[in-house]
Amino acid sequence: MRSTNSAAVGSSIRLDGSFLPTLRQTLATWWARYQTRQDLAALTESDLRDIGLTRFEAEKEANKPFWQE
């Protein structure tokens, strides 16, 4: 059985008070991306022309997972 250094366990999670605000910001960013991509997918051909996108470009962006920029 391998011994574990207790100082190293959990060292990737910061518990200095910045964890929850960082998590909250990450979730807000992911939600905004999801919503924006849903809105983009719902645009008409005319709307897409107005913003200079093709249907292919819009669908490519709309189909990205929310965690990808």
Secondary structure in CASP SS format (residue, H / E / C, confidence):
PFRMAT SS
TARGET T0000
AUTHOR 0000-0000-0000
METHOD secondary structure of the structure
MODEL  1
M C 1.00
R C 1.00
S C 1.00
T C 1.00
N C 1.00
S C 1.00
A C 1.00
A C 1.00
V C 1.00
G C 1.00
S C 1.00
S C 1.00
I C 1.00
R C 1.00
L C 1.00
D C 1.00
G C 1.00
S C 1.00
F H 1.00
L H 1.00
P H 1.00
T H 1.00
L H 1.00
R H 1.00
Q H 1.00
T H 1.00
L H 1.00
A H 1.00
T H 1.00
W H 1.00
W H 1.00
A H 1.00
R H 1.00
Y H 1.00
Q H 1.00
T H 1.00
R H 1.00
Q H 1.00
D H 1.00
L H 1.00
A H 1.00
A C 1.00
L C 1.00
T C 1.00
E H 1.00
S H 1.00
D H 1.00
L H 1.00
R H 1.00
D H 1.00
I H 1.00
G C 1.00
L C 1.00
T C 1.00
R H 1.00
F H 1.00
E H 1.00
A H 1.00
E H 1.00
K H 1.00
E H 1.00
A H 1.00
N C 1.00
K C 1.00
P C 1.00
F C 1.00
W C 1.00
Q C 1.00
E C 1.00
END
